[in-house]
Amino acid sequence: MKKVMLIDCCVRGVHSRTLMLAHRWLAEQERDSQVEHLRLYQLNLAPLSAQEVEQRKDTALGEQFAQADEIVVAAPYWDLSFPSILKVYLEHICIAGTTFHYVEDQAVGLCRAKRLVYVSTAGGYVGQRHLGEEYVQTLCQTLFGIPDFVGIRCEGLDLPGNDPEQLVAMVRFG
Ligand SMILES: Cc1cc2nc3c(=O)[nH]c(=O)nc-3n(C[C@H](O)[C@H](O)[C@H](O)COP(=O)(O)O)c2cc1C
């Protein structure tokens, strides 16, 4: 059975439109997959301490990420990128020897996933560059070795006159 990891960066829990959109995506995928829902706000994550910076040792979080068959990140669009808890999580999983390693001076990914799906919703319009998507996609390409990236967005949710739930329901996944 395919192991899909849902990395939930949505502080508003059941009220989160981003999480709703991620659940819609998951519901349309193959039935024979098992979804592991990782709620970042429940993990008591903290930025790396001085000791952790020295050690950069293997973590259960890094192993879990490396072993997933597919990753879905649900992250609202905050301050042109994503909530800081996602960056803190990424600090904990970017571990040489677990999610990537070096071959001579090149980073080579050690992650099993072939695809990462990045789901976000925005209050306004994102415009030309979505720095959150771009950052995570670059990590996938240059560190984790995850070749396929899919960005799913729904924009304009907080604009006057818009019905956010209807906008989320109208997103087509292609
Ligand atoms: C701290 C914070 C920062 C935000 N920054 C932006 C932003 O830069 N651009 C934008 O269009 N919307 C911004 N928004 C609005 C959110 O993107 C929007 O409400 C989104 O749908 C929230 O997702 P959620 O329903 O999953 O919580 C921000 C909201 C918050 C709470």
The ligand as an SDF file (V2000), in Angstrom:
LIG
                    3D

 31 33  0  0  0  0  0  0  0  0999 V2000
   -0.1160   35.5890    9.2340 C   0  0  0  0  0  0  0  0  0  0  0  0
   -0.8450   35.6690    7.9110 C   0  0  0  0  0  0  0  0  0  0  0  0
   -0.1810   36.1410    6.7850 C   0  0  0  0  0  0  0  0  0  0  0  0
   -0.8450   36.2140    5.5580 C   0  0  0  0  0  0  0  0  0  0  0  0
   -0.1640   36.6690    4.4670 N   0  0  0  0  0  0  0  0  0  0  0  0
   -0.7960   36.7500    3.2680 C   0  0  0  0  0  0  0  0  0  0  0  0
   -0.1030   37.2160    2.1130 C   0  0  0  0  0  0  0  0  0  0  0  0
    1.0780   37.5640    2.1310 O   0  0  0  0  0  0  0  0  0  0  0  0
   -0.7980   37.2910    0.9480 N   0  0  0  0  0  0  0  0  0  0  0  0
   -2.1130   36.9010    0.8480 C   0  0  0  0  0  0  0  0  0  0  0  0
   -2.6740   36.9440   -0.2540 O   0  0  0  0  0  0  0  0  0  0  0  0
   -2.7710   36.4270    1.9220 N   0  0  0  0  0  0  0  0  0  0  0  0
   -2.1630   36.3530    3.1270 C   0  0  0  0  0  0  0  0  0  0  0  0
   -2.8310   35.8710    4.2300 N   0  0  0  0  0  0  0  0  0  0  0  0
   -4.2100   35.3420    4.0670 C   0  0  0  0  0  0  0  0  0  0  0  0
   -4.1850   33.8150    3.9100 C   0  0  0  0  0  0  0  0  0  0  0  0
   -3.3470   33.4370    2.8290 O   0  0  0  0  0  0  0  0  0  0  0  0
   -5.5760   33.2330    3.6360 C   0  0  0  0  0  0  0  0  0  0  0  0
   -6.5110   33.6700    4.5980 O   0  0  0  0  0  0  0  0  0  0  0  0
   -5.5090   31.7030    3.5810 C   0  0  0  0  0  0  0  0  0  0  0  0
   -6.6330   31.2150    2.8810 O   0  0  0  0  0  0  0  0  0  0  0  0
   -5.4460   31.1110    4.9740 C   0  0  0  0  0  0  0  0  0  0  0  0
   -5.4920   29.7230    4.8770 O   0  0  0  0  0  0  0  0  0  0  0  0
   -6.2750   28.8160    5.9400 P   0  0  0  0  0  0  0  0  0  0  0  0
   -7.7570   29.0180    5.7310 O   0  0  0  0  0  0  0  0  0  0  0  0
   -5.8250   27.4410    5.5830 O   0  0  0  0  0  0  0  0  0  0  0  0
   -5.8400   29.2270    7.3100 O   0  0  0  0  0  0  0  0  0  0  0  0
   -2.2060   35.8110    5.4610 C   0  0  0  0  0  0  0  0  0  0  0  0
   -2.8570   35.3430    6.6050 C   0  0  0  0  0  0  0  0  0  0  0  0
   -2.2020   35.2790    7.8190 C   0  0  0  0  0  0  0  0  0  0  0  0
   -2.9450   34.7740    9.0500 C   0  0  0  0  0  0  0  0  0  0  0  0
  1  2  1  0
  2  3  1  0
  2 30  2  0
  3  4  2  0
  4  5  1  0
  4 28  1  0
  5  6  2  0
  6  7  1  0
  6 13  1  0
  7  8  2  0
  7  9  1  0
  9 10  1  0
 10 11  2  0
 10 12  1  0
 12 13  2  0
 13 14  1  0
 14 15  1  0
 14 28  1  0
 15 16  1  0
 16 17  1  0
 16 18  1  0
 18 19  1  0
 18 20  1  0
 20 21  1  0
 20 22  1  0
 22 23  1  0
 23 24  1  0
 24 25  2  0
 24 26  1  0
 24 27  1  0
 28 29  2  0
 29 30  1  0
 30 31  1  0
M  END
$$$$
